[in-house]
Amino acid sequence: MTNIRFQLRNGTTVATDVYVNAPGSLEANGAVMQKVNLGTWYTVKLVANPAASKYDLYVNDTVKASGIPFSSPVTSLDTIRFSTGVANKNSLYIDDVAIYGITPPTWASNKSLTYTSRNTNSISLSWSGVDDTTVTYYVYNGTSLSHTVAGATYATISGLSFNTNYDFTVQAADAFGNVSTDGPTLAVATTSSSSRSSGSSSSGGGVSADGSGTSTSVIVGADGSITRSQPS
């Protein structure tokens, strides 16, 4: 098995080199990962990040090493190479080769997160989508995950306190688990009365209906206008 190799490359430049050494162990960057046996299938996965010139190595879905330096720094990867060496020829069986992206979904510059309605204990949100074929949205209330949404770009957050400010953020995740970090945000408040108000308040400089002050009523019109009134 000596010199059986699995490489990721940019053209002919080798970025990652995982191989079987003379004693029969899987090795990467001079470090032994585990013993391997003849006539045995192994699932080998490399999670490579050209921007950091490092990769993680998994064998049979168990991480063996993280942050292994590239053999040579490259800006991108475009080639997978399997080999058995020259002096040590033998049979190498390869199956189910898969390539996955590591780049998370990116939001457009005109991204938006708005509320469509709100009352004393719930706020309904709507947001612009990302350009990705398969995506799941994570809705955060502050730093806590509130909702996971698949196949839609809206959600209703319930169980809130009346006349209270909330900060919401939406992030997008692709089918490979890559999650965005630049999703839209929105500051909005529940109402102080039982009447439901509708309208919209968007991120990126939009109006924030803070509803602050227990003696002030806040009414949001359909056009997004806000009216505050003091009780007589």
C-alpha positions as a Markdown table, in Angstrom:
| # | Residue | x | y | z |
|---|---|---|---|---|
| 1 | Met | 0.0 | 0.0 | 0.0 |
| 2 | Thr | 3.0 | 2.3 | 0.3 |
| 3 | Asn | 2.6 | 5.6 | -1.6 |
| 4 | Ile | -1.1 | 5.4 | -2.1 |
| 5 | Arg | -1.9 | 9.1 | -2.3 |
| 6 | Phe | -4.9 | 11.5 | -2.2 |
| 7 | Gln | -4.1 | 15.0 | -3.3 |
| 8 | Leu | -5.9 | 18.3 | -3.9 |
| 9 | Arg | -4.2 | 20.6 | -6.3 |
| 10 | Asn | -4.3 | 23.8 | -8.2 |
| 11 | Gly | -3.2 | 22.6 | -11.6 |
| 12 | Thr | 0.0 | 20.7 | -10.9 |
| 13 | Thr | 0.7 | 22.5 | -7.6 |
| 14 | Val | 0.0 | 20.2 | -4.6 |
| 15 | Ala | -1.9 | 21.8 | -1.8 |
| 16 | Thr | -2.8 | 18.7 | 0.3 |
| 17 | Asp | -1.0 | 15.3 | 0.2 |
| 18 | Val | -2.4 | 12.4 | 2.2 |
| 19 | Tyr | -0.6 | 9.1 | 1.7 |
| 20 | Val | 0.2 | 5.7 | 3.1 |
| 21 | Asn | 3.7 | 5.4 | 4.4 |
| 22 | Ala | 6.0 | 2.4 | 4.4 |
| 23 | Pro | 4.8 | 1.0 | 7.8 |
| 24 | Gly | 1.2 | 1.1 | 6.4 |
| 25 | Ser | -0.3 | 4.1 | 8.2 |
| 26 | Leu | -2.1 | 7.1 | 6.7 |
| 27 | Glu | 0.1 | 10.2 | 7.0 |
| 28 | Ala | -0.4 | 13.9 | 6.2 |
| 29 | Asn | 2.2 | 16.6 | 6.5 |
| 30 | Gly | 4.6 | 14.3 | 8.2 |
| 31 | Ala | 2.1 | 13.3 | 10.9 |
| 32 | Val | 0.7 | 9.7 | 11.2 |
| 33 | Met | -3.1 | 9.7 | 11.4 |
| 34 | Gln | -4.0 | 6.0 | 11.7 |
| 35 | Lys | -3.1 | 2.4 | 10.6 |
| 36 | Val | -4.8 | 1.2 | 7.4 |
| 37 | Asn | -5.3 | -2.4 | 6.3 |
| 38 | Leu | -5.4 | -4.1 | 2.9 |
| 39 | Gly | -8.7 | -5.0 | 1.4 |
| 40 | Thr | -10.6 | -2.4 | 3.5 |
| 41 | Trp | -12.7 | 0.5 | 2.5 |
| 42 | Tyr | -12.0 | 3.9 | 4.1 |
| 43 | Thr | -13.9 | 7.2 | 3.8 |
| 44 | Val | -11.4 | 10.0 | 3.6 |
| 45 | Lys | -12.6 | 13.6 | 3.7 |
| 46 | Leu | -10.6 | 16.8 | 3.4 |
| 47 | Val | -12.1 | 20.1 | 4.3 |
| 48 | Ala | -9.8 | 22.6 | 2.6 |
| 49 | Asn | -9.7 | 26.4 | 3.0 |
| 50 | Pro | -7.4 | 28.0 | 0.4 |
| 51 | Ala | -7.8 | 31.4 | 2.1 |
| 52 | Ala | -6.1 | 30.0 | 5.2 |
| 53 | Ser | -3.9 | 27.5 | 3.4 |
| 54 | Lys | -5.0 | 24.8 | 5.8 |
| 55 | Tyr | -7.2 | 21.7 | 5.8 |
| 56 | Asp | -8.9 | 19.3 | 8.2 |
| 57 | Leu | -8.7 | 15.5 | 7.7 |
| 58 | Tyr | -11.5 | 13.1 | 8.5 |
| 59 | Val | -11.3 | 9.3 | 8.2 |
| 60 | Asn | -14.6 | 7.4 | 8.4 |
| 61 | Asp | -16.3 | 10.6 | 9.6 |
| 62 | Thr | -13.9 | 11.0 | 12.5 |
| 63 | Val | -11.6 | 14.1 | 12.6 |
| 64 | Lys | -8.0 | 13.0 | 12.6 |
| 65 | Ala | -6.4 | 16.5 | 12.4 |
| 66 | Ser | -7.4 | 20.1 | 12.1 |
| 67 | Gly | -5.5 | 23.0 | 10.6 |
| 68 | Ile | -3.0 | 21.0 | 8.6 |
| 69 | Pro | -0.9 | 23.5 | 6.6 |
| 70 | Phe | -1.0 | 23.2 | 2.8 |
| 71 | Ser | 2.1 | 21.7 | 1.2 |
| 72 | Ser | 2.1 | 24.9 | -1.0 |
| 73 | Pro | -0.2 | 27.9 | -0.7 |
| 74 | Val | -2.8 | 28.2 | -3.5 |
| 75 | Thr | -5.7 | 30.6 | -4.0 |
| 76 | Ser | -8.1 | 27.9 | -5.4 |
| 77 | Leu | -8.4 | 24.1 | -5.9 |
| 78 | Asp | -9.3 | 22.6 | -9.2 |
| 79 | Thr | -7.9 | 19.1 | -9.3 |
| 80 | Ile | -8.2 | 15.8 | -7.3 |
| 81 | Arg | -5.5 | 13.2 | -7.8 |
| 82 | Phe | -5.4 | 9.6 | -6.7 |
| 83 | Ser | -2.3 | 7.5 | -7.3 |
| 84 | Thr | -0.6 | 4.3 | -6.2 |
| 85 | Gly | 3.0 | 5.5 | -6.8 |
| 86 | Val | 5.4 | 4.2 | -9.4 |
| 87 | Ala | 7.6 | 1.7 | -7.6 |
| 88 | Asn | 4.7 | 0.3 | -5.6 |
| 89 | Lys | 2.0 | -0.6 | -8.1 |
| 90 | Asn | -1.2 | -2.2 | -6.8 |
| 91 | Ser | -4.9 | -2.0 | -7.1 |
| 92 | Leu | -6.7 | 1.0 | -5.7 |
| 93 | Tyr | -10.5 | 1.1 | -5.7 |
| 94 | Ile | -12.2 | 4.5 | -5.5 |
| 95 | Asp | -15.9 | 5.1 | -5.3 |
| 96 | Asp | -18.4 | 7.9 | -4.4 |
| 97 | Val | -16.1 | 10.9 | -5.0 |
| 98 | Ala | -18.0 | 14.1 | -3.9 |
| 99 | Ile | -17.0 | 17.7 | -4.0 |
| 100 | Tyr | -18.7 | 20.3 | -1.7 |
| 101 | Gly | -18.3 | 24.0 | -1.5 |
| 102 | Ile | -17.2 | 25.8 | 1.7 |
| 103 | Thr | -18.4 | 29.3 | 0.8 |
| 104 | Pro | -21.5 | 30.3 | 2.7 |
| 105 | Pro | -24.4 | 32.0 | 1.0 |
| 106 | Thr | -23.9 | 35.7 | 0.4 |
| 107 | Trp | -26.6 | 38.3 | 0.9 |
| 108 | Ala | -27.1 | 41.0 | -1.8 |
| 109 | Ser | -26.2 | 44.6 | -1.0 |
| 110 | Asn | -29.9 | 45.5 | -0.9 |
| 111 | Lys | -30.8 | 42.8 | 1.6 |
| 112 | Ser | -33.7 | 43.6 | 3.9 |
| 113 | Leu | -35.5 | 42.3 | 6.9 |
| 114 | Thr | -38.9 | 43.8 | 7.7 |
| 115 | Tyr | -41.8 | 43.3 | 10.0 |
| 116 | Thr | -45.3 | 42.8 | 8.4 |
| 117 | Ser | -47.3 | 42.9 | 11.6 |
| 118 | Arg | -46.9 | 43.0 | 15.3 |
| 119 | Asn | -49.0 | 43.0 | 18.5 |
| 120 | Thr | -48.3 | 42.7 | 22.3 |
| 121 | Asn | -46.7 | 39.3 | 22.1 |
| 122 | Ser | -45.7 | 38.5 | 18.6 |
| 123 | Ile | -43.9 | 40.0 | 15.5 |
| 124 | Ser | -44.2 | 38.7 | 12.0 |
| 125 | Leu | -41.0 | 39.1 | 9.9 |
| 126 | Ser | -40.2 | 38.9 | 6.2 |
| 127 | Trp | -36.9 | 39.0 | 4.5 |
| 128 | Ser | -35.2 | 39.1 | 1.1 |
| 129 | Gly | -33.8 | 35.7 | 0.0 |
| 130 | Val | -30.3 | 34.7 | -1.0 |
| 131 | Asp | -29.3 | 33.4 | -4.4 |
| 132 | Asp | -28.8 | 29.7 | -3.6 |
| 133 | Thr | -30.6 | 26.6 | -4.8 |
| 134 | Thr | -31.0 | 25.0 | -1.4 |
| 135 | Val | -31.0 | 27.2 | 1.6 |
| 136 | Thr | -32.3 | 27.2 | 5.2 |
| 137 | Tyr | -32.8 | 30.4 | 7.2 |
| 138 | Tyr | -31.9 | 30.8 | 10.8 |
| 139 | Val | -33.9 | 33.6 | 12.6 |
| 140 | Tyr | -32.2 | 34.9 | 15.7 |
| 141 | Asn | -33.8 | 36.9 | 18.6 |
| 142 | Gly | -30.8 | 38.6 | 19.9 |
| 143 | Thr | -28.1 | 35.9 | 20.0 |
| 144 | Ser | -30.6 | 33.1 | 20.5 |
| 145 | Leu | -31.9 | 31.0 | 17.6 |
| 146 | Ser | -35.6 | 31.5 | 17.5 |
| 147 | His | -36.7 | 29.8 | 14.2 |
| 148 | Thr | -35.3 | 27.6 | 11.5 |
| 149 | Val | -37.1 | 28.2 | 8.2 |
| 150 | Ala | -36.9 | 26.0 | 5.0 |
| 151 | Gly | -38.6 | 26.9 | 1.8 |
| 152 | Ala | -39.9 | 30.3 | 2.9 |
| 153 | Thr | -38.7 | 33.8 | 3.7 |
| 154 | Tyr | -41.1 | 34.7 | 6.5 |
| 155 | Ala | -41.7 | 33.7 | 10.2 |
| 156 | Thr | -43.8 | 34.8 | 13.1 |
| 157 | Ile | -42.0 | 35.1 | 16.5 |
| 158 | Ser | -44.4 | 34.5 | 19.3 |
| 159 | Gly | -44.2 | 34.4 | 23.1 |
| 160 | Leu | -42.7 | 38.0 | 23.3 |
| 161 | Ser | -43.3 | 40.6 | 26.1 |
| 162 | Phe | -45.5 | 43.6 | 25.4 |
| 163 | Asn | -44.0 | 47.0 | 24.7 |
| 164 | Thr | -40.5 | 45.5 | 24.5 |
| 165 | Asn | -37.7 | 46.1 | 22.1 |
| 166 | Tyr | -36.2 | 43.2 | 20.1 |
| 167 | Asp | -33.3 | 42.8 | 17.8 |
| 168 | Phe | -33.7 | 40.2 | 15.0 |
| 169 | Thr | -31.1 | 38.8 | 12.6 |
| 170 | Val | -31.6 | 36.3 | 9.7 |
| 171 | Gln | -28.7 | 34.1 | 8.5 |
| 172 | Ala | -28.7 | 31.7 | 5.5 |
| 173 | Ala | -27.2 | 28.2 | 5.5 |
| 174 | Asp | -26.6 | 26.1 | 2.3 |
| 175 | Ala | -27.1 | 22.4 | 1.9 |
| 176 | Phe | -23.5 | 21.7 | 3.1 |
| 177 | Gly | -24.0 | 23.5 | 6.4 |
| 178 | Asn | -22.1 | 26.7 | 5.4 |
| 179 | Val | -23.8 | 29.6 | 7.3 |
| 180 | Ser | -23.7 | 33.3 | 6.3 |
| 181 | Thr | -22.4 | 36.0 | 8.7 |
| 182 | Asp | -23.8 | 39.1 | 6.9 |
| 183 | Gly | -27.5 | 38.6 | 7.1 |
| 184 | Pro | -30.0 | 41.5 | 7.6 |
| 185 | Thr | -30.9 | 42.8 | 11.1 |
| 186 | Leu | -34.0 | 44.6 | 12.4 |
| 187 | Ala | -34.8 | 46.4 | 15.7 |
| 188 | Val | -38.5 | 46.5 | 16.4 |
| 189 | Ala | -40.8 | 46.5 | 19.4 |
| 190 | Thr | -44.1 | 44.8 | 20.4 |
| 191 | Thr | -47.1 | 47.0 | 20.9 |
| 192 | Ser | -48.2 | 48.3 | 24.3 |
| 193 | Ser | -51.9 | 47.7 | 23.5 |
| 194 | Ser | -53.9 | 44.7 | 22.3 |
| 195 | Ser | -54.6 | 46.2 | 18.8 |
| 196 | Arg | -52.5 | 44.7 | 16.0 |
| 197 | Ser | -50.4 | 47.1 | 13.9 |
| 198 | Ser | -49.0 | 46.4 | 10.5 |
| 199 | Gly | -46.5 | 48.0 | 8.2 |
| 200 | Ser | -42.8 | 47.6 | 7.7 |
| 201 | Ser | -39.5 | 48.5 | 9.3 |
| 202 | Ser | -36.3 | 47.5 | 7.5 |
| 203 | Ser | -32.7 | 47.1 | 8.3 |
| 204 | Gly | -30.0 | 49.4 | 6.9 |
| 205 | Gly | -31.3 | 52.7 | 8.2 |
| 206 | Gly | -35.0 | 51.9 | 8.2 |
| 207 | Val | -37.4 | 53.1 | 10.9 |
| 208 | Ser | -37.1 | 51.3 | 14.2 |
| 209 | Ala | -40.4 | 51.2 | 16.1 |
| 210 | Asp | -39.0 | 51.1 | 19.6 |
| 211 | Gly | -42.3 | 51.6 | 21.4 |
| 212 | Ser | -40.3 | 52.8 | 24.4 |
| 213 | Gly | -42.2 | 54.6 | 27.3 |
| 214 | Thr | -45.1 | 52.9 | 28.9 |
| 215 | Ser | -47.3 | 55.9 | 28.6 |
| 216 | Thr | -46.9 | 56.3 | 24.8 |
| 217 | Ser | -49.0 | 54.5 | 22.1 |
| 218 | Val | -47.2 | 53.7 | 18.9 |
| 219 | Ile | -49.3 | 53.2 | 15.7 |
| 220 | Val | -47.6 | 52.0 | 12.4 |
| 221 | Gly | -49.5 | 52.7 | 9.3 |
| 222 | Ala | -49.6 | 50.5 | 6.1 |
| 223 | Asp | -47.1 | 52.9 | 4.5 |
| 224 | Gly | -44.6 | 52.4 | 7.4 |
| 225 | Ser | -45.4 | 55.8 | 9.0 |
| 226 | Ile | -45.3 | 55.9 | 12.8 |
| 227 | Thr | -47.5 | 58.0 | 15.0 |
| 228 | Arg | -46.9 | 58.4 | 18.7 |
| 229 | Ser | -49.7 | 59.8 | 20.9 |
| 230 | Gln | -49.8 | 60.7 | 24.6 |
| 231 | Pro | -52.9 | 59.8 | 26.6 |
| 232 | Ser | -55.0 | 62.8 | 27.6 |
